[in-house]
Amino acid sequence: MATFDRKLQLQILELAIDFYPEQIGHIPVELSSLDEKTLLQNIAYLQQEGLITGGIEDSFDGMEPAIDLISATNAAVNLLSEEGSISSSLKVVTVKLHDETLSTIREFINQNVSDPEEKKAYLKRLKELPADATKHIVLELLGKGLGQIPNAVQWLQTTLHHL
């Protein structure tokens, strides 16, 4: 079984970021003395996660770790940076509420609130809410609903697969 070592992975990433955008120029003794298989598995994992490039050489004997050929990617810099990605401020999600969504909320109120006066007050208040408040309610309902569904991700995958 593979030996994945988060401390080793972090050490490799920090070293690569120190030399960013160049390849690692100096290999610390503690890394050069590690078991090759463990080193290879962790380098391959970091590559597949898109956090580094290089680090593995193909030879007649198979693959070998090559720490001095590792370069950090921008994803690694973003991961370890306290302020995150420069593009994070550009990643805005727009949620559009359709009349059907509001109708569903109204239907939910009609089915689940038994007191007619209370029901009338909720429906009136929902109608008067500004778009931001309505969006907030919908997102909260979605979050609470998904939190109540066991294995929500598995359910979603199954549902989307059958559509």
N, C-alpha and C positions, 0 to 999 in steps of 0.2 A: 504494500500500500504506500501511496505517496506521503511524503513528509512535508506538509505545508506549515511554514513557520512565519507567523505574522511579524515577529520582531526582525527576522532576517529580511523579509520583504520590505519592511519599513526602512531598514538600514540600507538596502540596495537603492530604494527610491530616494532617500535623503542624499546619498552619495551621488547619484545621477543628477539630482537637482543642483547640487553644489557645482557641478561642471556644466550645467545647462548653458547653451544648447550643444555643447561639444560632448564627445564620448568621455567616459570616466578616464581620467589621466593617471590616477594613483590608486592602487588596490591595497586596502588595509590588510595587514597580516591576518587578522581574525577571519576575513573573508577568503583569503587564498588558502587557508588551512582547513577549510570545511570539506565535508564529504561531497564529492562531485555529483553524486546522484541527487542529494538534497538540494544542492545549489542549482543544478539543472532544472529540477522540477519547479522550484520557486521562480527562477528566471522565466521559464516557459509560461508559468501562470501569469506573471506580471506582463509578459508580452501579449498574451491572449486577452488580458483585461484592457489592453491599449495604453498601459502606463509607461512602458519602455519599448525601445526598438533595439535590435541587436542583442548580443549577449550569449548567443549560441553559435558554435561553429560545427559544420559537418566535416567529419574526417573519415578515413577508411575504417576506423575503430568505432564509428557511430558519432553521436552528438556529444559535444563537450562544452562545458560552460566557458564563456570568455567575457569576464566581467569588464575588462578594459574596452570592449566594443559596445557597451550599453550606453544608450542616450535616453534621457527622460523625455517624455512627450508633454505637450501642453496639458493633457489630462492629469498627469502626475503633478505638475506644478499647481494646477487648480485644486486638486485633491488635498495637497498639503498646505496650500495657502490659506491663511486665516480669513481673508476677504472673499475667497472663492474666485470663480471665473469672471473675467471682465465682461463676458457676454451674458452673465446671469441677469443683469438688469434689462437685457433685451428680450429675454425669454418670458414674455407676458402671455398668460393664457386668457382668452376671451371666452366667457360663458354667455351663450345667448339663450334667453328664456323664450320658449314658444308658448302660445296660447294654450296648447295642449298640456304643457307642464302645469300652468296655473289651474287649468280645469281639473287636473288630477289632484292637486292639493285641495281644491274646493270639494271634490268628490270625497276625498279622505275625511275632511271636516264633517261633511254631511253624514257619512257613515259612522263616524266614531264619536261625535259629540251629541249626547242625548238631549241635553237641555236646549230647547228651541231659542231662548233668548241668548244663551251663550254662543250657540251656533251662528245666530244672526250677527252677533258682535264680531266673532272671528272672521266671518266672510266679509263684513263691512271693512274691518281693519285690513284684511288682505288686499282688498280692492284699492284702498287708500295708500298702501305702502309705496315708497319710491322704488325704482328698479334695483338699486344697490341692496336695499333691505330684503327685497324678494329674492334676489340672487343669494344672499347670505342664508336665508331660510332654506332654499332649495339645496344648497351645498351642505348645510348642517343635516338636513333630512337624509340626503344621500349618504353622508358619512355615518350617521347613526344606523341607517338601514344596512349598509354594508358591514357595519360592526356586529350586527345581529345575525348575519348569515354565516354559518359555519363553512369554512373553506370557500370563501367568496371568490378567490382567484380561480380555483378549480371550477366553480360553478360558471364563472364568466367565460373561461376557456371552452367549456362544454357547450354553453349557449351560443357563443360566437362561431364555434365549429359547425353547429347544426343550422345556422342561418344561411 
